[in-house]
Amino acid sequence: MAPGKLNNVRFAPAGADSFHEAVIERVKLYFEKNHLSPFANTQMWVKTVVMLLLYFVPYLLMMLGLAKGNLWVFFGFWFLMAGGMVGIGTSIMHDAHHGAYSPNRKVNQFIGYILEVIGGYAVTWKIQHNQLHHTYTNIAGLDEDMDSIKLLRFSPQQPRYWFHRYQYLYVWFFYMMMTLFWMTAKDFIQLVRYKQHDLLVTHKLTLKQAIFRLSLYKVFYYSYILVLPILFSGMSWYVVLFGFLFMHFTAGLILSCIFQPAHIVEASAFELPVIANGKKEMEESWAIHEVENTTDFAPNNRFLTWFIGGLNFQIEHHLFTGISHVHYPRLAPIVKSAADEFHVPYHVEPNFRQALAGHIKMLKKLGRE
């Protein structure tokens, strides 16, 4: 991501009577006709309570020493916390930081602080996810969700090395490491990089201020998640450490298997900007680019939809980030109908197994071509 590169890339104008214009109008009409709010409803509030309990109840039981001497119960608590961590991240925090939980900005900000409680940092997350990923989806060098370590190749635009031939076998180890790396080093690395590209300006932060706040959040996180269990769970320090790692390995793998099949698949276009009149421009409009580089999966799996915060409806999420995920299943037919009418490819896999298989197939292809 070279300095100034963000400002140099422009998408083609949507134009009058465009796909984007049509789908926005039809979704707006859906909410008006059904007298619905696009924000969180009762179902979302109930889910919020459930996900918070899934994370904090096992933690409290562990702190009360109820797993003392029983490794199965102890690691079971950490496993449940991993599920709660995933649910909080994909449902509560995700909606809040997209401004989709409540029409009140302060309510969204308050709820969004749950990200710091589970070890993350809102500033770096918003820049990587909201600003870069959602604007420049699958564009190499701009979408940081694709820019990983040298051992992994997620785009045909990235350099290919001989070891990428085997990435579909070893990628799972790095997927398990995702949240652990995020909670320890990634946030600090990103702050330095985002400062170099003036991306902290919109958050009204200097690098010094951001690092100070981030450090306080990390001290708080590691104090309650590691130090307190070592002191009060009744288990040895190394058992607590293994439990902590087990939680992160589980959460990292689950989250990776949610996000990757939505974008790193054969159906994705992976376009790069072209030079036109001395400027870097995308040949398609932003909305069409998003649909072409995104895949829905398992639309009829109600439990999966509930647990992962509707992120199996990635197309709808990318087009309507300001709408709570609880509405995505009803919006999907509207979006698909508009896509069909405007001849925009709408990719969907019938179930999670096929979606994951499609991602593995793409990893193989990227390693060999």
VMD Tcl script that draws the C-alpha trace (Angstrom):
set ca {
  {0.00 0.00 0.00}
  {2.04 2.94 -1.29}
  {1.50 6.45 0.10}
  {-1.22 8.26 -1.81}
  {-2.39 5.07 -3.49}
  {-5.82 5.23 -1.87}
  {-6.58 8.67 -3.28}
  {-5.43 7.68 -6.76}
  {-7.91 4.82 -7.25}
  {-11.42 5.62 -8.41}
  {-14.36 3.42 -9.31}
  {-16.40 3.93 -12.45}
  {-19.53 6.04 -11.88}
  {-22.68 4.00 -11.30}
  {-24.70 6.10 -13.74}
  {-28.41 6.79 -13.81}
  {-30.81 3.86 -13.38}
  {-27.89 1.73 -12.25}
  {-27.86 -1.58 -10.39}
  {-26.75 0.17 -7.22}
  {-29.48 2.77 -7.45}
  {-32.12 0.13 -8.10}
  {-31.12 -2.19 -5.27}
  {-30.95 0.68 -2.78}
  {-34.46 1.80 -3.73}
  {-35.88 -1.72 -3.47}
  {-34.31 -2.38 -0.08}
  {-35.55 0.97 1.17}
  {-39.04 0.08 -0.03}
  {-38.86 -3.26 1.79}
  {-38.27 -1.56 5.13}
  {-40.95 1.06 4.48}
  {-43.63 -1.43 3.42}
  {-42.98 -3.68 6.40}
  {-42.58 -0.79 8.87}
  {-39.20 -2.10 9.97}
  {-36.10 -0.40 11.30}
  {-32.84 -1.36 9.53}
  {-31.11 -1.50 12.92}
  {-31.07 -4.14 15.64}
  {-34.37 -5.69 16.71}
  {-35.43 -7.85 19.65}
  {-33.79 -10.89 18.05}
  {-30.48 -9.02 17.95}
  {-30.71 -7.93 21.61}
  {-31.41 -11.51 22.67}
  {-28.47 -12.73 20.65}
  {-26.25 -10.09 22.25}
  {-27.08 -11.42 25.71}
  {-26.54 -15.03 24.62}
  {-23.14 -14.33 23.07}
  {-21.95 -12.34 26.07}
  {-23.05 -15.13 28.41}
  {-21.32 -17.72 26.22}
  {-18.05 -15.86 26.71}
  {-18.25 -14.63 30.29}
  {-20.10 -17.43 32.12}
  {-17.39 -20.08 31.41}
  {-14.80 -17.50 32.44}
  {-16.54 -16.83 35.76}
  {-17.00 -20.55 36.44}
  {-13.32 -21.07 35.75}
  {-12.42 -18.22 38.10}
  {-14.54 -19.80 40.83}
  {-12.38 -22.90 40.57}
  {-15.18 -25.17 39.34}
  {-12.84 -26.81 36.83}
  {-10.02 -27.38 39.31}
  {-8.44 -30.77 38.79}
  {-10.56 -31.59 35.72}
  {-8.81 -30.80 32.44}
  {-11.82 -31.78 30.31}
  {-14.06 -29.27 32.05}
  {-11.32 -26.64 32.11}
  {-10.61 -26.84 28.38}
  {-14.35 -27.10 27.76}
  {-14.71 -23.67 29.35}
  {-12.06 -22.24 27.01}
  {-13.80 -23.88 24.04}
  {-17.10 -22.22 24.96}
  {-15.28 -18.91 25.34}
  {-13.92 -19.34 21.82}
  {-17.49 -19.70 20.57}
  {-18.50 -16.60 22.51}
  {-15.52 -14.72 21.13}
  {-16.54 -15.60 17.57}
  {-20.17 -14.66 18.23}
  {-19.24 -11.34 19.85}
  {-16.92 -10.52 16.96}
  {-19.22 -11.47 14.09}
  {-22.48 -10.24 15.60}
  {-22.21 -7.61 18.33}
  {-18.96 -5.80 17.58}
  {-19.35 -6.09 13.83}
  {-22.78 -4.47 13.69}
  {-21.78 -1.78 16.18}
  {-18.64 -0.67 14.35}
  {-20.56 -0.52 11.08}
  {-23.11 1.76 12.74}
  {-25.78 -0.88 12.15}
  {-26.66 -1.76 15.73}
  {-28.41 1.49 16.63}
  {-29.30 4.79 14.92}
  {-27.53 6.44 17.87}
  {-23.80 6.85 17.19}
  {-22.93 6.86 20.88}
  {-24.78 3.59 21.46}
  {-22.83 1.98 18.61}
  {-19.58 3.34 20.04}
  {-20.36 2.04 23.52}
  {-21.34 -1.43 22.29}
  {-18.31 -1.46 20.01}
  {-15.99 -1.29 23.02}
  {-16.64 -5.01 23.45}
  {-13.88 -5.42 20.83}
  {-11.32 -4.06 23.30}
  {-12.70 -6.41 25.97}
  {-11.96 -9.46 23.79}
  {-8.49 -8.18 22.90}
  {-8.84 -6.09 19.75}
  {-8.66 -2.38 18.98}
  {-11.45 -0.47 17.26}
  {-9.23 2.04 15.44}
  {-7.11 -0.49 13.53}
  {-10.12 -2.74 12.93}
  {-12.16 0.07 11.39}
  {-9.32 1.12 9.11}
  {-8.56 -2.40 7.89}
  {-12.14 -3.60 7.66}
  {-14.46 -0.65 7.10}
  {-12.14 1.62 5.18}
  {-9.88 -0.71 3.19}
  {-11.63 -4.07 2.85}
  {-15.13 -2.73 2.22}
  {-13.96 -0.11 -0.26}
  {-11.29 -2.05 -2.15}
  {-12.46 -5.64 -1.80}
  {-10.00 -8.13 -3.35}
  {-7.83 -5.39 -4.88}
  {-4.24 -6.47 -4.25}
  {-2.22 -3.86 -2.40}
  {-5.30 -2.10 -1.02}
  {-7.43 -4.76 0.64}
  {-5.35 -5.79 3.64}
  {-7.51 -8.89 4.20}
  {-5.59 -10.37 1.26}
  {-2.16 -9.03 2.16}
  {-0.72 -11.72 4.39}
  {2.69 -13.25 4.98}
  {4.89 -14.41 2.12}
  {3.92 -18.04 2.74}
  {0.33 -17.36 1.72}
  {-0.97 -16.25 -1.68}
  {-4.58 -15.05 -1.71}
  {-4.68 -13.23 -5.05}
  {-3.54 -14.00 -8.61}
  {-1.99 -10.53 -8.57}
  {0.48 -11.47 -5.82}
  {3.90 -13.10 -6.43}
  {3.86 -16.90 -6.56}
  {6.59 -19.08 -5.04}
  {7.15 -22.82 -5.17}
  {5.89 -23.40 -1.63}
  {2.48 -21.94 -2.46}
  {1.75 -25.26 -4.15}
  {1.27 -26.66 -0.65}
  {-0.51 -23.70 0.96}
  {-3.85 -25.49 0.96}
  {-2.26 -27.96 3.41}
  {-0.44 -25.61 5.79}
  {-2.78 -22.59 5.63}
  {-4.87 -23.96 8.49}
  {-2.03 -23.46 10.95}
  {-1.88 -19.77 10.08}
  {-5.66 -19.50 10.24}
  {-5.51 -20.82 13.81}
  {-2.90 -18.17 14.63}
  {-5.03 -15.31 13.29}
  {-6.58 -13.91 16.47}
  {-3.51 -14.66 18.62}
  {-1.31 -12.63 16.27}
  {-3.98 -9.93 16.15}
  {-4.20 -9.66 19.94}
  {-0.44 -9.51 20.43}
  {1.45 -7.82 17.59}
  {-0.80 -6.99 14.64}
  {-2.55 -3.96 16.15}
  {0.81 -2.29 16.95}
  {2.22 -3.05 13.49}
  {-0.89 -1.65 11.83}
  {-0.79 1.57 13.84}
  {2.72 2.33 12.59}
  {1.77 1.51 9.00}
  {-1.47 3.49 9.11}
  {0.38 6.50 10.50}
  {2.75 6.36 7.52}
  {-0.26 6.52 5.19}
  {-2.11 9.21 7.15}
  {-4.97 6.84 7.94}
  {-5.07 7.79 11.62}
  {-6.13 11.34 10.75}
  {-9.81 10.44 10.39}
  {-9.76 9.06 13.93}
  {-8.17 12.27 15.25}
  {-5.27 10.37 16.80}
  {-1.53 10.79 16.80}
  {0.60 7.67 16.70}
  {1.75 8.32 20.25}
  {-1.83 8.61 21.53}
  {-2.94 5.49 19.68}
  {-0.06 3.36 20.95}
  {-0.62 4.57 24.53}
  {-4.33 3.68 24.43}
  {-3.68 0.39 22.69}
  {-1.09 -0.56 25.30}
  {-3.57 0.10 28.11}
  {-6.18 -2.06 26.38}
  {-3.70 -4.90 25.95}
  {-2.61 -4.74 29.60}
  {-6.27 -4.92 30.63}
  {-6.94 -7.86 28.29}
  {-3.97 -9.99 29.26}
  {-4.50 -9.22 32.95}
  {-8.01 -10.64 33.07}
  {-7.60 -13.37 30.46}
  {-4.29 -14.81 31.71}
  {-3.11 -13.37 35.03}
  {-6.38 -13.71 36.94}
  {-7.02 -17.33 35.84}
  {-3.48 -18.24 36.88}
  {-4.16 -16.74 40.31}
  {-7.71 -17.98 40.92}
  {-8.63 -20.94 38.68}
  {-6.67 -23.45 40.74}
  {-4.83 -24.69 37.66}
  {-1.11 -24.51 36.90}
  {0.11 -21.51 34.91}
  {1.06 -23.64 31.92}
  {-2.39 -25.28 31.86}
  {-3.98 -21.81 31.84}
  {-1.63 -20.79 29.02}
  {-2.59 -23.87 26.98}
  {-6.26 -23.09 27.59}
  {-5.76 -19.52 26.38}
  {-3.96 -20.74 23.25}
  {-6.67 -23.37 22.66}
  {-9.32 -20.63 22.77}
  {-7.46 -18.50 20.22}
  {-6.61 -21.39 17.91}
  {-10.28 -22.41 17.88}
  {-11.59 -18.89 17.35}
  {-8.99 -18.10 14.69}
  {-9.80 -21.19 12.68}
  {-13.55 -20.61 12.86}
  {-13.29 -16.94 11.90}
  {-10.98 -17.69 8.97}
  {-13.36 -20.37 7.70}
  {-16.16 -17.79 7.85}
  {-14.42 -14.95 6.03}
  {-12.23 -16.67 3.43}
  {-14.92 -18.62 1.48}
  {-16.72 -15.32 0.92}
  {-13.91 -13.73 -1.12}
  {-11.00 -16.08 -1.87}
  {-12.79 -18.33 -4.34}
  {-12.67 -18.95 -8.09}
  {-15.79 -16.88 -8.73}
  {-14.09 -13.70 -7.48}
  {-12.81 -11.32 -10.15}
  {-9.67 -9.91 -8.42}
  {-9.50 -6.92 -10.79}
  {-6.80 -4.27 -10.61}
  {-7.16 -0.58 -11.51}
  {-6.36 0.44 -15.09}
  {-4.58 3.63 -16.14}
  {-7.03 6.04 -17.79}
  {-6.23 9.71 -18.46}
  {-3.28 9.45 -16.12}
  {-5.42 8.14 -13.25}
  {-5.97 4.72 -11.75}
  {-9.57 3.69 -12.27}
  {-11.63 0.56 -11.83}
  {-13.58 -0.49 -14.90}
  {-16.70 -1.28 -12.87}
  {-18.69 0.77 -10.40}
  {-18.13 0.12 -6.70}
  {-21.38 -1.84 -6.18}
  {-20.79 -4.17 -9.13}
  {-17.19 -4.67 -8.03}
  {-18.40 -5.73 -4.57}
  {-20.88 -8.27 -5.92}
  {-18.36 -9.69 -8.40}
  {-15.82 -10.27 -5.64}
  {-18.12 -11.66 -2.97}
  {-19.90 -14.99 -2.47}
  {-22.83 -15.91 -0.24}
  {-23.04 -19.40 1.21}
  {-25.45 -21.62 3.13}
  {-28.38 -19.18 2.83}
  {-30.85 -21.73 4.25}
  {-28.77 -22.70 7.28}
  {-30.56 -20.74 10.00}
  {-28.24 -21.73 12.85}
  {-25.09 -20.82 10.91}
  {-26.65 -17.50 9.91}
  {-27.49 -16.80 13.54}
  {-24.12 -17.84 14.96}
  {-21.85 -16.03 12.49}
  {-23.82 -12.81 12.39}
  {-25.22 -13.25 8.90}
  {-21.75 -13.14 7.36}
  {-22.73 -15.98 5.06}
  {-24.74 -13.20 3.34}
  {-21.58 -11.29 2.45}
  {-23.00 -9.73 -0.70}
  {-25.81 -8.12 1.22}
  {-23.40 -7.05 3.95}
  {-21.01 -5.40 1.51}
  {-23.78 -3.48 -0.20}
  {-25.57 -2.49 3.02}
  {-23.06 -2.26 5.85}
  {-25.32 0.14 7.73}
  {-28.11 -2.43 8.03}
  {-28.06 -4.93 10.90}
  {-27.25 -8.48 9.83}
  {-30.53 -9.82 11.23}
  {-32.22 -8.48 8.07}
  {-29.86 -10.03 5.50}
  {-31.82 -13.26 4.83}
  {-34.83 -11.15 3.74}
  {-32.70 -8.78 1.68}
  {-30.90 -11.53 -0.26}
  {-33.80 -12.29 -2.68}
  {-34.18 -8.56 -3.35}
  {-30.48 -8.16 -4.14}
  {-30.39 -11.31 -6.28}
  {-33.43 -10.19 -8.26}
  {-31.81 -6.84 -9.02}
  {-28.51 -8.52 -9.91}
  {-30.26 -10.85 -12.34}
  {-32.12 -7.95 -13.91}
  {-28.93 -5.95 -14.46}
  {-26.91 -9.03 -15.49}
  {-24.57 -8.75 -12.52}
  {-23.12 -12.13 -11.44}
  {-24.50 -13.18 -8.06}
  {-22.41 -15.96 -6.51}
  {-23.84 -18.29 -3.87}
  {-22.82 -21.70 -2.55}
  {-25.69 -23.88 -1.23}
  {-23.94 -24.97 1.97}
  {-20.90 -24.32 4.12}
  {-19.14 -27.52 3.09}
  {-19.17 -26.55 -0.59}
  {-18.12 -23.00 0.24}
  {-15.10 -24.24 2.18}
  {-14.27 -26.73 -0.58}
  {-14.38 -23.85 -3.06}
  {-11.91 -21.90 -0.95}
  {-9.55 -24.88 -0.77}
  {-9.81 -25.29 -4.54}
  {-8.87 -21.65 -5.00}
  {-5.89 -22.00 -2.65}
  {-4.68 -24.88 -4.81}
  {-5.18 -22.88 -7.98}
  {-3.33 -19.86 -6.61}
  {-0.45 -22.12 -5.64}
  {-0.08 -23.60 -9.12}
  {-0.95 -20.87 -11.60}
}
mol new
graphics top color blue
foreach p $ca { graphics top sphere $p radius 0.5 }
foreach p [lrange $ca 0 end-1] q [lrange $ca 1 end] { graphics top cylinder $p $q radius 0.2 }
display resetview
